[in-house]
Amino acid sequence: MMKENFDEYVELVNEYLVDYLPRIDSKSSTLYDAMKYSLTAGGKRLRSVLLLASCEFAGGKAQTALPYACAMEYIHTYSLIHDDLPCMDNDDLRRGRPTNHIVYGEGMATLAGDGLLNSAFEVMNKDMLLYLDNLDELKKRINASYTISKGAGVRGMVAGQVSDIEAENKPCSNEMLEYIHLNKTGALITAAIRAGLYLGGADDEMMADMTEYAENLGLAYQIADDILDVIGSEEELGKKTGADQLMEKTTYVTLNGLEASKAKLHELTQNAVDAIADYYDNAEFFRDLVLMLETRTK
């Protein structure tokens, strides 16, 4: 059931993903091509799916949340383009295709990332302008946009990326590693869920329970990624494995070992399941999702 619902959300996002991009003058067509290249390269669309599913979980309609789901995907894709640059992780494969800078050059790849980030906020602001005469709906959208902005910014994803760079080739504690993961990866996942809840009109109790779920999911997702970098295949992941070891990056696996990392992943998975236990079958999608994430590493 979860997979069918997940795939339906992905299809919905993919249907509108390019349509929501702002019109770009033909004189800057290379920028559009570079943005579209990475945006349409595939991927799980996890953050967008979480936003749409959370909106419906709170009683809203996925269709009305689409601008924010697409904006979330623009932000995530921009971060991947920049992460892959030689000055960052220096990767040449992403989602099974050559990375953006390999195809378009470093300068254009940088601008393609910038373009996607700015497009995200243009799309969300454009949607908000449609609700100036409906204060309740406008407040939902302002809260969603602010949540996404915070999760992607200097108190979220960017902060985690900074700490990740500064931790290279240095001793790193579990406390610092958890800070990096909670921000670099977890912040945008949490933002996706909270933004969807705002759009759907969630009450404070649901917001608190789902935030706890999201924070455990975000950390679990990154630990699973660390594990798969060791035991996964390039064909399965769409990117090179062993990159963390090659870059001498501290991960849960390098710091704690494979078995301890799997144990931590299981603990976080159970925490996430427990956080939404009171919602019973209504939370089946979210429960199955986090359990499936753990299953991938077995």
URTABEL-V921427 format. One record per pair of residues at least 24 apart in sequence whose ideal C-beta (glycine too) atoms are under 7 Angstrom apart, sorted by the first residue. I is the first residue (numbers start at 1). J is the second residue. If there is no record, write none. Layout:
BEGIN
i-><I	I>
j-><J	J>
END
This chain:
BEGIN
i-><1	2	2	2	2	2	5	6	9	9	9	9	10	10	12	12	12	13	13	13	13	13	16	16	17	17	20	20	20	21	22	22	30	31	31	31	34	34	34	34	34	35	35	35	37	37	38	38	38	38	38	39	39	41	41	41	42	43	45	47	47	47	47	47	47	48	48	50	50	50	50	51	51	51	52	53	53	54	54	54	54	54	55	55	55	56	57	58	58	58	58	58	59	59	60	60	60	64	65	65	67	67	67	68	68	68	68	68	70	71	71	71	71	72	72	74	74	74	74	75	75	75	75	76	77	78	78	78	79	81	81	81	82	85	85	89	91	91	91	93	93	94	95	96	140	140	140	141	143	144	144	144	147	147	147	147	148	148	150	151	151	151	151	152	152	156	156	156	156	157	157	157	157	159	160	160	167	168	168	168	169	172	172	174	177	177	177	178	181	181	182	182	185	185	185	186	186	186	186	189	189	189	189	190	190	190	209	209	210	212	213	213	213	213	216	216	216	216	217	217	219	220	220	220	220	220	220	221	223	223	223	223	223	224	224	224	224	224	226	226	226	226	227	227	227	227	227	227	228	228	230	262	265	265	266	269>
j-><284	284	285	288	289	292	285	49	49	52	53	62	45	49	52	62	66	45	48	69	70	73	66	70	70	73	67	70	123	119	119	122	108	111	112	115	100	104	108	109	112	112	115	116	100	103	77	80	81	100	112	77	116	94	95	97	95	95	73	72	73	76	188	189	192	72	73	189	192	193	196	192	195	196	196	196	285	193	196	197	200	210	196	199	200	200	200	197	200	201	202	206	200	201	199	200	201	199	196	199	123	124	127	124	144	148	195	199	123	120	123	124	148	148	192	116	117	119	120	117	120	152	188	188	116	113	116	117	157	109	112	113	113	109	110	247	239	240	243	239	240	239	238	238	198	199	201	199	198	195	198	199	191	194	195	198	191	195	191	187	188	190	191	188	191	183	187	188	191	183	184	187	188	183	184	187	250	247	248	249	248	250	255	255	250	252	255	219	219	222	218	219	218	221	222	215	218	219	222	214	217	218	221	214	215	218	275	276	276	275	272	275	276	286	268	271	272	275	272	290	268	265	268	269	272	290	293	293	252	261	264	265	268	265	293	294	296	297	251	252	253	261	253	258	261	262	265	297	296	297	258	297	294	297	294	294>
END
